[in-house]
Amino acid sequence: MQDKAFLNAGWYGPLPDVAAEAIRASIEAEYAHGRPIMSHIQAIREDKEALRREFAALLNAPPESVALTHHTTDGMNIVTLGFDWRPGDEVATTNLEHEAGFFPLYIIQQRFGVRINIADVGVGEEPLEAIAAALTPRTRLLSVSHVSYSSGARFPLEEVIALAHARGIPVLVDGAQSVGVFPVDVTALNVDYYAAPGQKWLCGPEGVGALYIRPDRLTELQPTYPNFNTIQTHDWQGRFTLNPTAVRYETGTIYPAVLAGMRASLRWFQEEVGAEWAYARIAHIAAYTRRKLAGLPGVRLVTPEKRQASLVNFLPVGWSAAQMAGLVAELDRRGFIIRSISHAPYCVRVSCGFYNTEAEIDGLCDALADVLAAGPEAVSIPDWAVQYNLATEPVY
Ligand SMILES: Cc1ncc(COP(=O)(O)O)c(C=O)c1O
């Protein structure tokens, strides 16, 4: 944070000192005193239950409805693979989803003959009509992001949920770009399933996230990754009862250092930073970034203004996907960490955190203006973009 302007929390957030210290302390304690010691195991269990309560409080959910996961994608898989799919069933989603949403759908399409209806919502400015058209009498699930990682648009989730619920369709939400960006109240939303990461906007370590399952959905969704968390009682002969809470969906052990780090990050985010302040600050810095970027020649904003959250996505006009990767690498050399999106809508993305300053955004825009003025031919294409075969024709 001190060496560079870090503007990429949409990928991983920065880790606060308190979390780094908690992680270090946990690793050192295990190394010094050993791991499978009952008092230690008990302390880890307590840490895990405390983290569940803390995630639940953040999302305004009952703690029994929250499963701890390893990341957002875990949650998307737990829900998508937890249905008793039959050939001819349909799922709906949008063209703006992350692999975390899409890939579990690909698998149920291949494994069970489920049809995927993809609503083309453009960049997400007015998504409702296209989403409604993707819902049919055979649709059993709508899987959608709260905020699109590729266009930056914040979907009008209340209305999306109302559309689906009016047709009796449950909604699974990918909350990777929303939790820690603005308040998310899963109870008020009446959402069926909501998956969240720890490592992005909540500034936690990698390897932990949360999945909310609406309490009345617990009896419908099957556990796909059975392990010691899943079953409450059994007789070693195949008769069993499931854990009565969302714990039944958890996929296994979470590294204790990660639990400790995530707790420290969450405490810091809520108590020291102040979640409400962070949300307001993010909105402010994103609006500032929009205004500054809009003033640069050769920049076209991709994120619709009325759908703005913390991601400000833009297109450098006349640049190819490969050149955008080169632009990002050049800005990195100049001290500004952002990223490019290498598929439609091809663009460059600035993640605005509460810790970013107007001066950092001014610096980014000055550096960007300079790189844009030199033209796309002046940047070198990074090796990874060559390996990924990124297109070399201008996007627009
Ligand atoms: C919308 C969206 N969903 C899911 C993911 C994947 O997140 P995770 O690593 O927590 O599974 C990301 C980002 O990496 C994302 O932007």
The ligand as an SDF file (V2000), in Angstrom:
LIG
                    3D

 16 16  0  0  0  0  0  0  0  0999 V2000
  -17.7100  -12.1760   -9.5750 C   0  0  0  0  0  0  0  0  0  0  0  0
  -16.6340  -13.1050   -9.0970 C   0  0  0  0  0  0  0  0  0  0  0  0
  -16.9690  -14.3170   -8.6930 N   0  0  0  0  0  0  0  0  0  0  0  0
  -16.0670  -15.1790   -8.2230 C   0  0  0  0  0  0  0  0  0  0  0  0
  -14.7400  -14.8600   -8.1690 C   0  0  0  0  0  0  0  0  0  0  0  0
  -13.7920  -15.8840   -7.6640 C   0  0  0  0  0  0  0  0  0  0  0  0
  -13.6250  -15.6610   -6.3190 O   0  0  0  0  0  0  0  0  0  0  0  0
  -13.0600  -16.7670   -5.3310 P   0  0  0  0  0  0  0  0  0  0  0  0
  -11.6020  -16.8480   -5.5690 O   0  0  0  0  0  0  0  0  0  0  0  0
  -13.4180  -16.2010   -3.9940 O   0  0  0  0  0  0  0  0  0  0  0  0
  -13.7560  -18.0380   -5.6230 O   0  0  0  0  0  0  0  0  0  0  0  0
  -14.3270  -13.5740   -8.5740 C   0  0  0  0  0  0  0  0  0  0  0  0
  -12.9450  -13.1000   -8.5290 C   0  0  0  0  0  0  0  0  0  0  0  0
  -11.9570  -13.6990   -8.5710 O   0  0  0  0  0  0  0  0  0  0  0  0
  -15.3010  -12.6870   -9.0520 C   0  0  0  0  0  0  0  0  0  0  0  0
  -14.9620  -11.4660   -9.4480 O   0  0  0  0  0  0  0  0  0  0  0  0
  1  2  1  0
  2  3  1  0
  2 15  2  0
  3  4  2  0
  4  5  1  0
  5  6  1  0
  5 12  2  0
  6  7  1  0
  7  8  1  0
  8  9  2  0
  8 10  1  0
  8 11  1  0
 12 13  1  0
 12 15  1  0
 13 14  2  0
 15 16  1  0
M  END
$$$$
